[in-house]
Amino acid sequence: MRGLEPFWGISPADLLDAQVTQENKPDAYTLGKLESGAVGVVHTASASTDPEKLQRLVRGSSEIMDLLKPIEHLLPPFRATFSPHDNPNLVSDYHIKQAALEAASQQRHVDLSSLPQPAKLGYASACSPDSPGGRLAPLDHTNQHPPRSERTFIHNHLLSMDPCLHPDHFFHHAQLMSRSPTHPPAQPLLTALFTFCSTLVHHNLLPPSFISWVDDLKPRENDPPWAEKTDERLLWRGSNTGMNHDADERWRNAQRQRLVQFGMERNGTARIMLSNLDSVAFDEVEVSKAHLNPALLDIVFTGKPLGCAPETCKFLETEFEFRKQLPGHSREVGEHKYMIDVRLFSFSPFQR
């Protein structure tokens, strides 16, 4: 409902015009129901006629159609456009979105001709000028932006993911790291496009995602009860995907690369917080990484380096450790008590 709210401030006629435009942009498909008939794929926008490529384009559509099948007879005619990609693409402009939200709260429709031109501040276009992210605009990606110095516990997960409130995300998350302070451009109009993942600086709409769906209620092979698991190290396996590893890219700052680098580190010390049995406070102490990391972390890349020029791939193989993939049902995975999910795709990191 939070994602849909601003669209109540746009007239149905304007939404339909935007829908037609969105349907015909490359790499999109439209689910819909005509005046008579079943719910199905009613339009695809692809330059290819190859059946395999078209099938990949509409991945995820059959599961959503199955979801709608029981209520198909109750649905009016509709059209809903989907992106098959595993990243959002509609960057919001703060002032345009606020105008739509204000109109929605007043049960009126915004006048599109009165909307301001979108800001040219890249992802920071979605931030309030008074927010920490807005005050950084334009984002200077030529320099390293340090993480927040204070160490706090997260009490609101959604707000903790907001790069406008925590602008270090702009500099340390592969989805939001851009070569240019003005790229990607903010959209001049809110458009209803469904994608399987989004961020708080995009206005892509989230449908239920069935990609890589597994039934966790069934007993898994090689997965002993919690008390019988023998490995208490934090486990992660995955590829170095998420962004290109070109010479002018800041791939070292991306979350997967930083995680693996941290897990491999043996020099120096790390500050950790230990519970104080005499109070509700925590004591912060410094511990040698040579002792801490091997004891607590089992984190490496899998397979071979991806998304890199040959010379960069060779460098990655010397810079990081790459091991074989671990299927989620393997005994090695099942013996671990803790796993960390470092998302770049809507897939399990144990299968990528």
C-alpha positions as CSV (number, residue, x, y, z in Angstrom):
1,M,0.0,0.0,0.0
2,R,2.9,2.3,0.7
3,G,4.1,1.8,-2.9
4,L,0.7,2.4,-4.4
5,E,-0.2,5.5,-2.4
6,P,1.2,8.2,-4.6
7,F,-0.6,6.7,-7.7
8,W,-4.0,7.7,-6.0
9,G,-2.9,11.3,-6.7
10,I,-2.7,10.8,-10.5
11,S,-5.8,10.7,-12.6
12,P,-6.8,7.4,-14.3
13,A,-6.4,9.0,-17.8
14,D,-2.9,10.1,-17.0
15,L,-2.1,6.7,-15.5
16,L,-3.3,5.0,-18.7
17,D,-1.2,7.2,-20.9
18,A,1.9,6.4,-18.8
19,Q,0.9,2.7,-18.9
20,V,0.9,2.6,-22.8
21,T,4.3,4.2,-22.8
22,Q,5.7,1.9,-20.2
23,E,4.4,-1.2,-22.0
24,N,6.5,-0.5,-25.1
25,K,9.8,0.2,-23.4
26,P,12.3,-2.6,-24.0
27,D,12.4,-5.7,-21.8
28,A,9.0,-5.6,-20.3
29,Y,5.9,-7.8,-20.4
30,T,2.3,-7.0,-19.6
31,L,-0.1,-9.3,-17.7
32,G,-3.7,-8.5,-18.3
33,K,-7.3,-9.6,-18.8
34,L,-9.2,-8.5,-21.8
35,E,-13.0,-8.0,-21.9
36,S,-13.4,-11.7,-22.2
37,G,-10.8,-14.4,-21.5
38,A,-8.3,-15.5,-19.0
39,V,-5.5,-13.7,-17.3
40,G,-2.4,-14.0,-19.4
41,V,0.6,-12.2,-21.1
42,V,-1.1,-9.7,-23.4
43,H,2.0,-7.8,-24.6
44,T,5.8,-8.2,-24.7
45,A,8.4,-5.6,-25.5
46,S,11.5,-7.3,-26.9
47,A,13.7,-6.8,-29.9
48,S,14.2,-10.5,-30.1
49,T,11.8,-13.2,-31.6
50,D,13.9,-16.0,-30.2
51,P,11.5,-18.3,-28.2
52,E,14.1,-18.9,-25.4
53,K,14.8,-15.2,-24.9
54,L,11.1,-14.5,-24.9
55,Q,10.5,-17.2,-22.3
56,R,13.2,-15.7,-20.1
57,L,11.6,-12.3,-20.5
58,V,8.3,-13.5,-19.0
59,R,9.8,-15.5,-16.2
60,G,7.7,-15.3,-13.0
61,S,4.5,-14.6,-15.0
62,S,3.1,-18.1,-14.8
63,E,3.2,-18.2,-11.0
64,I,1.4,-14.9,-10.8
65,M,-1.2,-16.1,-13.2
66,D,-1.7,-19.2,-11.1
67,L,-2.2,-16.9,-8.1
68,L,-4.9,-15.0,-9.9
69,K,-6.6,-18.0,-11.4
70,P,-9.0,-18.7,-8.5
71,I,-10.4,-15.1,-8.7
72,E,-10.1,-14.6,-12.4
73,H,-13.8,-14.5,-12.9
74,L,-14.0,-11.6,-10.4
75,L,-11.4,-9.4,-12.0
76,P,-12.3,-6.6,-14.3
77,P,-10.2,-6.0,-17.5
78,F,-6.7,-4.8,-16.5
79,R,-3.2,-4.4,-17.7
80,A,-0.1,-4.6,-15.4
81,T,3.4,-4.2,-16.8
82,F,6.4,-6.1,-15.3
83,S,10.1,-5.9,-15.6
84,P,11.9,-9.3,-15.6
85,H,15.1,-7.9,-14.2
86,D,16.4,-8.3,-10.7
87,N,16.9,-4.6,-10.0
88,P,14.6,-1.6,-10.0
89,N,14.8,1.1,-12.7
90,L,12.5,4.0,-11.8
91,V,14.3,6.5,-9.7
92,S,11.9,8.9,-7.9
93,D,12.1,12.7,-7.8
94,Y,11.3,13.8,-4.2
95,H,9.2,16.9,-5.2
96,I,7.2,15.0,-7.9
97,K,6.4,12.1,-5.5
98,Q,5.5,14.5,-2.7
99,A,3.1,16.4,-5.0
100,A,1.4,13.1,-5.9
101,L,1.2,12.1,-2.2
102,E,-0.2,15.4,-1.2
103,A,-2.9,15.2,-4.0
104,A,-3.7,11.7,-2.8
105,S,-4.2,12.8,0.8
106,Q,-6.6,15.5,-0.4
107,Q,-8.5,13.1,-2.7
108,R,-7.6,15.1,-5.8
109,H,-5.4,14.5,-8.9
110,V,-2.2,16.3,-9.5
111,D,-1.9,18.6,-12.6
112,L,1.0,17.1,-14.5
113,S,1.7,20.4,-16.3
114,S,2.4,22.0,-12.9
115,L,5.0,19.4,-11.8
116,P,8.6,20.6,-11.5
117,Q,11.4,19.3,-13.8
118,P,13.0,16.2,-12.1
119,A,16.3,16.9,-10.3
120,K,19.5,15.9,-11.9
121,L,21.1,14.5,-8.7
122,G,21.1,10.8,-9.5
123,Y,19.8,8.6,-6.7
124,A,19.8,11.6,-4.3
125,S,17.0,13.1,-6.4
126,A,14.7,11.0,-4.3
127,C,15.8,12.5,-1.0
128,S,14.3,15.5,0.8
129,P,16.7,18.5,0.6
130,D,16.7,18.5,4.4
131,S,17.6,14.8,4.8
132,P,21.2,13.6,5.3
133,G,21.3,12.2,1.7
134,G,19.7,15.4,0.3
135,R,22.3,17.6,2.0
136,L,25.1,15.5,0.3
137,A,23.7,16.1,-3.2
138,P,25.2,16.0,-5.7
139,L,26.9,12.8,-4.6
140,D,30.6,12.9,-5.0
141,H,31.5,9.3,-5.9
142,T,35.1,10.2,-6.7
143,N,35.9,10.0,-3.0
144,Q,35.4,7.3,-0.4
145,H,32.5,8.2,1.9
146,P,33.1,6.8,5.4
147,P,30.4,4.8,7.2
148,R,28.7,6.2,10.2
149,S,31.1,6.4,13.1
150,E,28.6,5.6,15.9
151,R,27.6,2.0,16.5
152,T,23.9,1.5,17.2
153,F,21.3,-1.3,17.2
154,I,18.7,-1.3,14.4
155,H,15.2,-0.7,15.8
156,N,13.4,0.0,12.5
157,H,14.6,-2.2,9.6
158,L,12.8,-0.2,6.9
159,L,14.3,3.1,8.0
160,S,17.7,1.5,8.3
161,M,17.6,0.7,4.6
162,D,16.7,4.3,3.6
163,P,19.8,5.8,1.9
164,C,18.3,9.3,2.3
165,L,18.6,8.8,6.1
166,H,21.8,6.7,5.9
167,P,23.7,8.1,2.9
168,D,26.7,5.8,3.3
169,H,24.4,3.3,1.4
170,F,25.0,5.4,-1.7
171,F,28.8,4.6,-1.4
172,H,28.7,1.0,-0.1
173,H,25.9,-0.8,-1.8
174,A,26.4,-2.0,-5.4
175,Q,22.8,-1.1,-6.4
176,L,23.3,2.5,-5.5
177,M,26.9,3.1,-6.5
178,S,27.0,5.2,-9.7
179,R,29.9,6.6,-11.7
180,S,28.2,10.0,-12.1
181,P,26.5,12.3,-9.5
182,T,23.7,12.9,-12.0
183,H,23.1,9.3,-13.0
184,P,20.7,7.5,-13.1
185,P,18.2,10.3,-14.0
186,A,15.0,10.7,-11.9
187,Q,11.7,10.0,-13.7
188,P,9.6,13.0,-14.8
189,L,6.4,11.1,-13.9
190,L,5.5,8.3,-11.6
191,T,4.9,5.1,-13.6
192,A,3.4,1.9,-12.4
193,L,5.9,-0.8,-13.2
194,F,6.2,-4.0,-11.2
195,T,9.6,-5.4,-10.4
196,F,10.8,-8.2,-8.2
197,C,12.9,-5.9,-6.0
198,S,13.1,-2.2,-5.2
199,T,14.6,0.4,-2.9
200,L,13.3,3.4,-1.1
201,V,14.6,5.8,-3.7
202,H,12.7,3.9,-6.5
203,H,9.0,3.8,-7.1
204,N,8.9,0.4,-8.7
205,L,6.0,-1.7,-7.4
206,L,6.6,-5.0,-5.7
207,P,4.5,-8.1,-6.7
208,P,4.8,-11.4,-4.9
209,S,7.9,-13.1,-6.1
210,F,8.0,-16.8,-6.8
211,I,11.5,-16.9,-8.3
212,S,13.6,-19.6,-6.5
213,W,10.6,-20.4,-4.2
214,V,11.3,-23.3,-1.8
215,D,9.0,-24.9,0.7
216,D,10.9,-24.4,4.0
217,L,8.2,-26.4,5.9
218,K,9.5,-29.7,4.5
219,P,12.4,-31.3,6.4
220,R,15.6,-30.6,4.6
221,E,18.2,-33.2,3.9
222,N,21.4,-33.0,6.0
223,D,19.8,-30.4,8.3
224,P,20.1,-31.6,11.9
225,P,18.1,-30.0,14.8
226,W,19.5,-26.7,16.1
227,A,21.0,-28.1,19.2
228,E,22.9,-30.8,17.2
229,K,24.5,-28.4,14.7
230,T,28.2,-28.3,15.2
231,D,29.4,-25.2,13.4
232,E,28.7,-21.9,15.0
233,R,30.6,-19.8,12.4
234,L,28.6,-17.3,10.3
235,L,28.3,-18.9,6.8
236,W,28.2,-17.1,3.4
237,R,28.9,-18.4,-0.1
238,G,28.2,-16.5,-3.3
239,S,29.7,-15.0,-6.5
240,N,31.3,-11.6,-6.9
241,T,28.3,-10.4,-9.0
242,G,26.4,-7.1,-8.6
243,M,28.5,-4.7,-10.6
244,N,31.1,-4.6,-13.3
245,H,34.7,-4.9,-12.1
246,D,36.1,-2.4,-14.6
247,A,39.1,-0.3,-13.7
248,D,37.0,2.8,-13.2
249,E,34.3,1.1,-11.1
250,R,34.4,1.2,-7.3
251,W,33.7,-2.5,-6.9
252,R,35.9,-2.7,-3.8
253,N,33.3,-0.8,-1.9
254,A,30.4,-3.1,-2.8
255,Q,28.9,-5.2,0.0
256,R,29.9,-8.6,-1.1
257,Q,33.5,-7.6,-1.8
258,R,33.7,-5.9,1.6
259,L,32.2,-8.8,3.4
260,V,34.7,-11.3,1.9
261,Q,37.6,-9.0,2.5
262,F,36.5,-8.6,6.1
263,G,36.2,-12.4,6.5
264,M,39.7,-13.0,5.1
265,E,41.4,-10.3,7.1
266,R,43.9,-11.5,9.6
267,N,45.9,-8.3,10.4
268,G,45.0,-5.8,13.0
269,T,42.1,-5.7,15.4
270,A,38.3,-5.3,15.3
271,R,36.0,-3.7,17.9
272,I,33.3,-5.9,19.1
273,M,30.5,-5.5,21.7
274,L,30.3,-8.0,24.5
275,S,27.3,-8.2,26.8
276,N,27.9,-7.1,30.4
277,L,26.3,-9.6,32.8
278,D,26.1,-6.9,35.5
279,S,24.1,-4.5,33.5
280,V,22.0,-4.0,30.3
281,A,24.9,-2.2,28.7
282,F,27.5,-3.7,26.3
283,D,31.3,-3.4,26.7
284,E,33.2,-2.6,23.5
285,V,36.6,-4.3,23.3
286,E,39.3,-4.8,20.7
287,V,40.1,-8.3,19.5
288,S,42.8,-9.6,17.2
289,K,41.3,-10.4,13.7
290,A,43.6,-13.4,13.5
291,H,41.7,-14.9,16.4
292,L,38.2,-13.4,15.8
293,N,37.6,-14.0,12.1
294,P,38.5,-17.7,11.8
295,A,36.5,-18.4,14.9
296,L,33.3,-16.6,13.9
297,L,33.3,-16.4,10.0
298,D,33.2,-18.9,7.1
299,I,32.9,-16.5,4.2
300,V,34.4,-16.8,0.7
301,F,33.4,-16.4,-2.9
302,T,32.4,-19.4,-5.0
303,G,33.2,-20.5,-8.5
304,K,35.2,-18.1,-10.7
305,P,35.4,-14.3,-10.9
306,L,32.5,-12.8,-12.9
307,G,31.8,-9.5,-14.6
308,C,35.5,-8.6,-15.1
309,A,38.0,-8.1,-17.9
310,P,40.6,-10.9,-18.1
311,E,43.3,-8.9,-16.3
312,T,40.9,-7.9,-13.5
313,C,39.6,-11.5,-13.2
314,K,43.2,-12.7,-12.6
315,F,43.7,-10.0,-10.0
316,L,40.5,-11.0,-8.2
317,E,41.7,-14.6,-8.0
318,T,44.8,-13.5,-6.2
319,E,43.0,-10.9,-4.0
320,F,40.1,-13.2,-2.8
321,E,39.6,-16.8,-2.1
322,F,37.2,-18.7,-4.4
323,R,35.9,-22.1,-3.5
324,K,33.3,-24.6,-4.9
325,Q,29.6,-23.8,-4.6
326,L,27.7,-25.2,-1.6
327,P,24.2,-26.5,-2.4
328,G,21.7,-25.5,0.3
329,H,21.0,-29.2,1.1
330,S,24.6,-30.1,1.6
331,R,25.9,-31.4,5.0
332,E,28.4,-28.6,5.3
333,V,25.6,-26.0,5.1
334,G,23.3,-28.0,7.4
335,E,25.9,-28.1,10.2
336,H,26.0,-24.3,10.4
337,K,23.8,-22.5,12.9
338,Y,24.1,-19.1,11.3
339,M,23.9,-17.8,7.7
340,I,24.0,-14.3,6.3
341,D,22.0,-13.3,3.2
342,V,23.9,-10.6,1.1
343,R,21.5,-9.8,-1.6
344,L,22.2,-8.6,-5.1
345,F,19.7,-10.8,-6.8
346,S,16.4,-12.4,-5.9
347,F,18.0,-15.8,-5.7
348,S,19.6,-17.9,-3.0
349,P,23.3,-17.0,-2.6
350,F,24.1,-20.7,-2.3
351,Q,23.0,-21.3,-5.8
352,R,24.6,-18.4,-7.6
